[in-house]
Amino acid sequence: MFISNTRQIKMKNRDRAEINAMILDIARHSKVTKTKIMYRAYLSYNKLEEYLTDLGESELLEFEVGAQTYRTTEKGKRYLEIHSRMNELISINRETVF
């Protein structure tokens, strides 16, 4: 899925949308802790806090207080689908140009 693609490109410079998608993908299938997200997304603690706050305020990611875990919301899953489609279109466009 998304994470394996990112690892294949040797962690190029990532934009905000790319990092948001990575975090949402990590929390997509199961509830995960902040630590797991931080290590899997290759983010510092401060940057992770910033992204988690933004994703939570945008209602793309939700935090379960009792379990101290994060989970991607339905809105977040739609974001991932759109992000994936955009990446496909960009790669198709690059193939036709070159």
N, C-alpha and C positions, 0 to 999 in steps of 0.2 A: 504494500500500500504506500502511503505517502512517506513514511519514515524511511523505508528501504530506498526509495528514490533519492531522498536527501543524502543518505549515506553514500550512495553511488557517486554523487557529484562532489564528494570530498568537502562538504560543509562550506560551499561558496558563500560569499557575502549574501546574507538573507535580508529581505525586506520585511516590513511589519506584517504584511499579509501572509507571507511564507511562515513566519514564526507563529502567528495566530493559528494557521492551519495545522502546524505541527503539534501544538499544544492540544487543540481540539481533537486531533486524530489520536493522540495518546490517551485521552480521557473518553474516547468514543465508545469502546466496547465494555469497559468496566470502570468502576470507581477507582481513582488513583490518588495517592498522597502528593503533597507539594514536592517532597523530595524526589519521588519517581519522575514527576514532570520535569523538574530541574535537571536531573541527570540525563534523561532521554532526549530532552530538547536542547541540551548543551547551553544552558543559560546560567548566568550568575544569579545569586539569590535576589539581589536588588532588581535586576531586569525581570526576573520571574514575577516578583511582586507587582511590578508595573503592568505586565501583561495579564496576570490573573485579575487584577483590579479592572482593567479595561474590558476584558472578556466577560467578567461578571456584570459590570454595569450595562453592557450591551446585550445581556441575557443570552449569551452564547455558551456560557459555562456556568454551572451552579455548584455551590459549596454546601456540603452536608455537615453541619456543625457537630453533631454527635459523633460522627465517624471521622471527622477531619479529612474528608476526601472530596475530590472534584469529579464532576461528570458533565459530559457534553449534552446540552439541551437539544431539543428537536430543531430549534432555530440554528444552533451551532452545526448540526448535521446538514442542514440545508446550505449553510455557508461553505462547508467542506465540499459538497456536491458542486456548487457554483465555482468554487476555487479550482476544483479538478477540471471542470469543463473549460474554464478560461485557459488553464495550462495546456490542455489538449489543443485548443484553437491556436494558441501562440506557437506551439511546436509544429503544427500543420502549416501555419503561415511561414515559419522559418524554413521548412523543408521545400516549400514551393519557391521561395525567394532564392535559395542557394541551389 
